[in-house]
Amino acid sequence: MGIPCKILSQRHGDTEDPNLLFLSAFFAPLPSVLWRLCESLFRRRLTLAALCFILFIFRAAAQASFPPDLISQAAVVMDATTGTLVYYKNSDYEIPPASLTKLMTMHLVFREIEAGRASLDEIIVPVRQSWAINQLPLSSLMNLAPGQQLSLRELLLGLAVFSGNDAAVALALRFAPTVREFAEMMTREAETLGLARTRFVDASGYSEDNMTTAREFAEFCRIYMEAHPDSLRDYHSVREFAYPRAENVAEQYRHNPGTRVQRNRNSLLGKVEGVDGLKTGFIFESGYNIALTAERNGSRFIVIILGAPAGWGGDRIRDDEGKQLIEWVFNNYKTIKLSLEKPDPVRVWKGKTNHAEIVFGAPLDFTTLAERGENLRYAIEYEEPLIAPLPAGSNMGNLVLYDSLGELRRIPLLTKEGIERGGFFKRLFDSIRLFFRRAK
């Protein structure tokens, strides 16, 4: 992104009218045309009546920016790029994830494949424990049966599309002696990822003893998509899948393999713009759950809903609330992804070296309001003079990003490495130069 830049020799105080900065923050949700009207009136010292009129417009316009009221017990909306939470409700309540659990199952399988310990094309013969007839009542199934064989890729599709509990058992037993031991692997992975309140006792999510929170599961989904970016295309956005096919059954049954075509349990695929994952879930103890992700215009968000009512119509409530949150977040937020060259080294005085390399002290990608980010430009503001010694990570100044509405973001500029103090004559010489430099 080519962004105009200017360099300021030292950090300056805010030059904008502080009242106007307040107005900018207060009216941020307004469309840009209304904001410019507000700004123009303010600069002309608007009257109290005019201010009241503008506040009335703001109140009416802002109604559309409020998030929807949810019936579901817990929910979060997270920027998938930055990890920023832009909405949460009971985000730390512990609720069974139900079949959302299967995302962790898939994560472990993908890790095994990436480590070379498994292959998508390897053939699996389902063991007795994984047959559909041996699953618990009301299980969702891909219909594994005696005499079948299928690839690891097909098992993953059965897990992602059908939400098959039988597929979850088959995958668990491919990588661990028992389902319980595989679940322990899942919990250890959650701990490694920093998900302190997420734990598992099975690979399918059938048990109410599996547990997570909306916040932690959103963070897990963010990690999952970053680690396995092709999973959205190859598994989670697949609309339907047919199983078993002729090649999956014994030869005597290939003339009529009993193929069933099942649609993805995520009913928002193809109905809500940009939705391409991830997973639905339900058990009576949790109610209806969903992990959604969608991408529009370079911004991707994650929506987690846990605990929609378990009774009749709860799945429609969950899906409707998921759709509302998706539309709300894209109407109100976006991700800005900056591509900036590393700043030039800066002058350091009285050090063993004359220049210090600097690095950005915060991510260049960030979440902002949908109305922001037009006509981006930035200025680099340095503290001066910079006097050694300076430890690594010392603040050298800021990169200040502006858009058409004013200052948008400050990114600290830090020393990459420490700068040691120079010798006596180096310090003396630089002190003389600084004296005459200040005298100019």
N, C-alpha and C positions, 0 to 999 in steps of 0.2 A: 504494500500500500504506500504510494508516494504521498508523503505528508509534508507540507511546508514547515521549515524549522528556522528558529533563530536562537542564537546563543547570547545569554546574558552573563556578564562577567561576575555578577554576584547576585545573591538572592534578594529580591525586593519584596516589600510588603504588598498586600493586596491593594490594587489601584482602583478597583471598582467600588462604587458606592455600596457600603455594607447593607444598606436597606434594599438595594437592588439585588444583592446576592440572596437575601432572605426571600425576596419576591420570586427569584428564580427557583429556589428550592420549593417554595410553597405552591407555585403554579406549574411545577414540573410535569404533572400528568396532563396538562392542557395540550391540545393540538398546537403546533408551532405558530399557526396564524393567530390564535387567541393569545398565545404568549407574547408575540410581538406587539399586539394591541395593548396588552397590559404594560409591557415595558415602555411603549411610547407614551402612554398616559402617565406612568409614574415619572418619567423624565420631565414631563411638563407640570409636575406637582399637582397631580390629580386631586380633585375635591373629594370630600368624604362621601358625597353622593355617588360620584363616579367609582370610588373604591368599593362601595357597597354593591354597585351594579356588577362590577367585575367579580366580586366574591360570589354573587348569585350565579353568574355564568360558570364560575369554577365549580361550584357545588353541583350544578346540573351536569357539567361535563365529566366530573370526577366519578359520578355514580357508575359509569360504565367501566371504570378502572378497578372497582372493588372486586375482590375475589368472590366466587359464589359461596353461599352458605351450604355446608355439606351435612348430610345425615350420617355418613360413614364415621366410624370412631376416630380414625387417624388418617392423616394425609400429609405429604410434602410435595413441593415442586422444586426441582433442583436444576441448575444449569449444568449440563453434562460436560461442558468444556472447563468451566471454572470451579465447579463444586459449590457455587453460591446458592443458598436457599432463598427463594423469593416468596415462598408460602409455606406455612406449616400449621398443622392442627394436631395437638397431642402427639407430637413427633417422637416422643420418647416413651410412649406407652408400649408395653410388651404385649404382642399379639401373635398367635401362631400364624406363620406365613402360608400354611396349606401348600398348594402346589407351586407357589413361588420358590419353594425349597429346591425344585428341580433345576433352577438356574445355577445353584451351587453345585449340584450333581454334574451338570454340563461343564461348569468351570473346571472341576477336577479332571474330567475326562479330556477336555481340550489340553490341559496342562500335561497329561500323560502322553498325548499325541505329539505335542510340541517337543517333549523331551525324548521322543523316539522310542518310547516304550509301548506304543500302540499305533495302529494305522486305521484310518477311516475305512479302508477297503478290506480289513481283516474280517473273516467270517466267524460269526458267533452262533453257537447252537444253544438255544435257551435251556437252562437247567430247570428242573421240576419246580423249584421254588418261585421261578419267574413266570410260570404259565398263568394265563389269564384266569383259569378256573381256580387257582390257588390264592388269588388276591382277596383282600378284605371286601366286605359288602360295600356297594355304591362307589367302587373304584372306577375312575376313568381308565380306559384300556386301549392298547393297540392290538390286542388279541393274539398274544404269543401263545403257541400251542405245541404239543409234542410233535416231533418230527420236522419242525421248521428249522431253517437256517437263514440268517440275514447278516448284512454287513453292519459294522459299527456305525456307519453313516445312517443307515436306516433306523437303527435303534435311537440315535440322537433325534432324527426326525419324528419318530414315534413319541419321544419325550416332549419335543418342542411343539409339535402340531396337535397331537392327540392328547397330550398330557398323560401319557400312559404310565400308570403305577407299575405295570408289569415291565415296561421298558426301564423304569428306574431301578427295579430289583435286578434285572439282567445286567445293567451297566455296573451297579454296585458290586455284584458278584464276579464281574470280569476283573475288577481292580482290587478286591479285598476278599478275604476268606468268608466273611459274613457281612450282612447289611449293617449290623451294629458297628463293626469295625470301620466300614466305609463312612458311616455317619460320624464316627470319632475323627476321621480324617477331615471331614467337612467342618467340624467344629474347630479343629486346630487351625485350619485355613482361615476361618473367620477371625480367630484370635490373632493370627499373623497379620491380617489386614486391618487390625485395630477395631474390629466389630465386637466390643466387649459384651454386648447384650444379645448376641445372635448365637444360637446353638441348635444342634440337630440330633435327633435320635433315629431317623430313618432317611432314606434317599428320595422318598416320594412326597413327603409332607403330610401323610395321612394322620400322623399322631398330633394331638394337641400339645405334646411336650416339646415339639419344635418351637422355637421362639425367635422373634426379631422385633425391631421397631421400624417405623416408617423412615426415620432419618438414617438409620444404619443400612436399611435395605436399599435406599436410594444411593448411598455411597457405594454399596457393593455393586449395584447396577452400573454405576459410573466406572468402577474398576473393571468390571466384567467386559463392558463394551470397548474400553481402551485396550484390554488385553486380547480380546477376540473380535476385532472389528468386522470380520466377515460373517460372524454368527447371525447378524441381523438379516443379511441377504440370503444366506444359505439355509437358515433354520427358522428364525422367529417371524419373518415376513412371508413365509410359505403359506399360501391360503388353504391348500388341501393336500392330502397325501393318501395314496391307495396302498392298502396292505391287508392280507398277504397277497402277493402276486405269484404267478406260476413258479418262478424260480425259487420262491421261499418255502415251498411245500414238497412233500415226498412225491416221487414220480407218479404214483398211482392216482394222485389228486390234482395233477396239473391241468387236466381238462376242465376242472371246476374248482379252483383254489379257494373259493369263498371270499373273494376280494371285497373289501369294504372301503369306500371313499369317505373319509371324515374331514370335516372342515376345521380350520384352526379355531381354538376356543376363544381367541381374541377377536371379538366381533367388530372392533373398531378398525381393523385392517381394511383398507379400501374405502372406508366410510368417512374417516377424519383425515384431512390433508396432512401428509407427512408421517403418519403413524406407521412404524415398521417393526414394532416389538412391544412388549417382550413376553409377558406371561400372565395368565390368570390363575386363580386358585379359589378353592372353597372347601371348608369343612364346617360343620355346625358350630364348633367351638369358636371359630374365628369370624364366621360370616364370609361374605364375598370379598376377595382381594384382587388387586390388579397392579402390575408393574408395566407402565406405558413409557414409550419414548417416541419422539417425533422430531423431525428436522424440517425447517423452513428457512430459506434464504440464508443459509450458513449458520443458523443457530439451532442447537439441539437441546431439548429439555427432557427431563425425566419426571414422571408423575407416579407417585406411589399412593395407592388407596388401600387401607386395611380396615376390615370390619364393617363393610356395608351389611345391612340387615340380612340375617340368615334365612328369613322366611320367604314366602312367595313374592316374586318381583324384586328380590334383592340384587340379582344379577343386572337387571335393567337400571336400578338405582346406581350401582357401581359404575356401569358403562356410561350412564348419563353424566355422572359427576366427573368421570375421567375425561369425557369430551368437553365439559364445561371448563375444567382446569387447563386443558390443552389450548382451547381457544382463548381463555383469559390470559395465559402467560405469553402467547405470541402476540396478542394485542397490546401488551403492556411492557414487555421486556425483549431484549435481544443481546447477543454476544458480539462484542467488538474484538477482533483479532488483529493485533498490530504486527507488522513486519518491519522492524527498524534495525538499521545497522548499529553496531556497537559504537558508543560514543568515543571520540578521540581521547587519548591520554591527556591528563590535566597537569598543569605546572604545580610542583611542590617545592617549597622553600626549606632550606636548612636540613635537607636530607641527604643520604648517601647517593640517591638518584634524584634527577630533576623532574621526573614525570611519574605519574601513577596511572596504571590501567584501571578503568572503572567498569563495573558491571551493573546491570539492572537489579535493584533490590526487591522487586515484586514482579509477578507475572505480567506479561504484556497483554494477555487475553483477560477480559473482564466483562461483567454483566452490567448492563445499564438500561435505563428506560427506553422504550421503543422510539420516543421522540428525539432522543439524543443521538449524537454521533454524526451529524451532517457537517460537511466542510471542515474536516479534521485538520488541525495544525498543532504544532507543539513548539515549546521553547525549552532550552536547557539552561537551568539556573545553577551557577556554581557559587559555593562559599569562597570568599577570597579575603586574605591570602590563606593558602593551605600550608600549615607549618608542621614539619616532621618533629617528633615521631608520630606516625599514624598506624594504628593496628589494622590488620585486615578487616574489612567490613565497616570501615569508618564512613560516615555519611559525608559525601562531597557536594551534595546539592540535590536537585530534583529535575526530572523530566516532567514538564507540566503540559498536559494535553488539553486542548481547547476545541470546542465545536462552535456552531453558530449561536448557541445560547450562553457561552461563557466557559469557565473552567470546568473540565469534566473529570480529570483524574491526575493525581500526582504519583510518580513512580520514583522512589529513592534511587540515587546513584551512589554506589558504594565502591570502596577500594577493593580491588581483586586480591592484592597481596599487601602485607605490611610494609611500611617505609620506615627504615631506621634513621635515627638522627645522624647527621653528618659530623665530620670532625670539626675541630675548633676553627680552622681557617675557612672551611666551607660555610660554617654558620656565620662567621664574621663577615665574609664577603657578601652573603645573601642578605644579612641585616643592613649593610650599607646600601645595597641595591634597593631593598624595600623602602629604606628611608627616603631615597631620592624619588622612588616611584610614587610614594604617597605625597611627596612635596609638589608633584606636578599638578 
